[in-house]
Amino acid sequence: MILEVAILDVKVGQENDFEIAFEKAQSIISKIKGYVSHQLQKCIETPNRYILLVNWELLEDHTEGFRGSEEYQEWKTLLHHFYNPFPTVEHFKPVTYNKILK
């Protein structure tokens, strides 16, 4: 499983509108092939900052499947105008620990 992490800095004063738009947008992403789950959390110290965590089965489900889809265009229309600056998105994979027996 791959974890997509995006720090979203929303233009000050537009937090409520962003949250309303995200409520609509989450139904878009949840229908994409390879989508597993997501959560959006709001920063306590910086009230216009959010973190979006999305679990994907494969990296390509996000980078090619979602970003290359018509649904992504709708996602962009709903959300991208709220960001300043535009977020950096990174992907993470689980760490596997191997124990060496001596």
C-alpha positions as CSV (number, residue, x, y, z in Angstrom):
1,M,0.0,0.0,0.0
2,I,1.2,3.5,-0.8
3,L,0.4,6.6,1.4
4,E,0.0,9.9,-0.4
5,V,0.7,12.9,1.8
6,A,-0.1,16.5,0.9
7,I,0.2,19.5,3.1
8,L,-2.5,21.9,1.9
9,D,-2.2,25.6,2.8
10,V,-5.6,27.2,2.1
11,K,-5.9,30.9,1.4
12,V,-6.7,32.6,4.8
13,G,-10.4,33.2,5.2
14,Q,-11.4,30.4,2.7
15,E,-11.1,27.5,5.1
16,N,-14.9,27.0,5.4
17,D,-15.4,27.1,1.7
18,F,-12.5,24.7,1.2
19,E,-14.0,22.2,3.7
20,I,-17.4,22.4,1.9
21,A,-15.7,21.8,-1.5
22,F,-13.6,18.9,-0.1
23,E,-16.8,17.2,1.2
24,K,-17.9,17.1,-2.4
25,A,-14.5,16.2,-3.8
26,Q,-14.0,13.2,-1.5
27,S,-16.7,11.3,-3.3
28,I,-14.7,11.7,-6.5
29,I,-11.5,10.3,-5.3
30,S,-13.1,7.4,-3.4
31,K,-14.4,6.0,-6.7
32,I,-11.0,5.7,-8.4
33,K,-9.5,2.3,-9.0
34,G,-6.9,1.5,-6.4
35,Y,-8.2,4.0,-3.8
36,V,-8.2,2.5,-0.3
37,S,-9.0,5.3,2.2
38,H,-8.4,8.9,3.0
39,Q,-8.5,11.5,5.8
40,L,-8.3,15.2,5.9
41,Q,-7.0,16.8,9.1
42,K,-6.8,20.5,10.1
43,C,-3.8,21.9,11.8
44,I,-4.3,23.3,15.3
45,E,-1.4,25.8,15.2
46,T,-2.0,27.0,11.7
47,P,-5.8,27.0,11.1
48,N,-5.6,27.4,7.3
49,R,-3.3,24.3,7.0
50,Y,-4.6,20.8,6.3
51,I,-3.0,17.5,5.8
52,L,-4.5,15.1,3.3
53,L,-3.6,11.4,3.6
54,V,-4.7,9.0,0.9
55,N,-4.0,5.3,0.8
56,W,-3.6,3.7,-2.6
57,E,-3.0,0.1,-3.6
58,L,-0.3,1.2,-6.0
59,L,1.6,4.4,-6.7
60,E,0.3,4.3,-10.3
61,D,-3.3,4.3,-9.1
62,H,-2.6,7.9,-8.0
63,T,0.0,9.2,-10.4
64,E,-1.4,7.7,-13.6
65,G,-5.0,6.5,-12.8
66,F,-6.3,9.4,-10.8
67,R,-4.2,12.2,-12.2
68,G,-4.9,11.0,-15.7
69,S,-8.6,10.7,-15.3
70,E,-11.6,13.0,-16.1
71,E,-12.5,12.8,-12.4
72,Y,-9.2,14.6,-11.6
73,Q,-10.3,17.5,-13.7
74,E,-13.4,17.9,-11.6
75,W,-11.2,17.5,-8.4
76,K,-9.0,20.3,-9.7
77,T,-11.9,22.6,-10.4
78,L,-13.3,22.1,-6.9
79,L,-10.1,22.4,-4.9
80,H,-7.0,23.8,-6.6
81,H,-8.0,27.4,-6.5
82,F,-7.9,27.3,-2.6
83,Y,-4.2,26.6,-2.3
84,N,-1.4,29.1,-1.8
85,P,1.2,27.9,-2.4
86,F,0.3,24.9,-4.5
87,P,1.0,21.8,-2.4
88,T,3.8,19.3,-2.7
89,V,2.6,15.8,-2.8
90,E,4.8,12.9,-1.7
91,H,4.3,9.2,-1.5
92,F,5.4,6.8,1.2
93,K,5.7,3.0,1.5
94,P,5.8,0.9,4.7
95,V,9.2,0.1,6.2
96,T,9.9,-3.6,6.4
97,Y,12.0,-4.6,9.4
98,N,14.1,-7.7,9.0
99,K,15.6,-9.2,12.1
100,I,18.9,-10.8,11.7
101,L,19.4,-13.8,14.0
102,K,22.9,-14.5,15.2
